[in-house]
């Protein structure tokens, strides 16, 4: 069984499941569950594959006011290689083999504290520096409404070539180090300048 993350920090991870979501506000987000494979301890990357730790995050491509979230669009393009500005590609392409770097933050939702992937960046970024609930028709409508704005931001390029293979499954091993351990006391570097805020503006 995957373990939920229990701290803030910076991690390298692979998408496990993903989709597009549209809450009542009308904003559209790419929701993703990530499997953490490496953790930044403030000085170096630690191998976390043995812990089978996962975290979720939603990256809002459009805002409540009906405009495109430029930072999020650029961030997903740079991190995933999403280059064709098509919502359908974000939903259907196999992103499981695309490693990314995520900044994890604690947030409160309905009076419940939880840890979420707040920002997404390319795998080699310098540290310190889900399921789909939208129907085909909704996605087509969103594409017609926002497609030209997205293309203006990230350009019009072909969809990513061929679905990359998923990483090999890991065998369940020890729990992640407790937050009071010596390793956990090493503070993770502050996440880089926000690239894709999870809050729908």
JOBELSUL-V905049 format. One record per backbone hydrogen bond with DSSP energy under -1.0 kcal/mol. CO is the residue of the C=O (numbers start at 1). NH is the residue of the N-H. Records with the same first field share a line. If there is no record, write none. Layout:
CO->NH / NH
//
This chain:
3->54
9->104
10->40
11->102
12->37 / 38
13->100
14->35
17->33
19->31
20->133
21->29
23->26
28->61 / 62
29->21
30->59
31->19
32->57
33->16 / 17
34->55
35->14
37->48
38->12
39->46
44->41
46->39
48->51
50->173
52->3
53->36
54->5
55->34
56->117
57->32
59->30
61->69
63->66
67->63
68->70
69->73
70->74
71->75
72->76
73->77
74->78
75->79
76->80
77->81
81->83
83->157
86->90
87->91
88->92
89->93
93->95
95->98
100->13
101->121
102->11
103->118 / 119
104->9
105->116
107->114
109->112
112->109
114->107
116->105
119->103
121->101
122->125
126->129
129->193
135->139
136->140
137->141
138->142
139->143
140->144
141->145
142->146
143->147
146->150
147->151
148->152
149->153
150->154
151->155
178->181
181->185
183->186
//
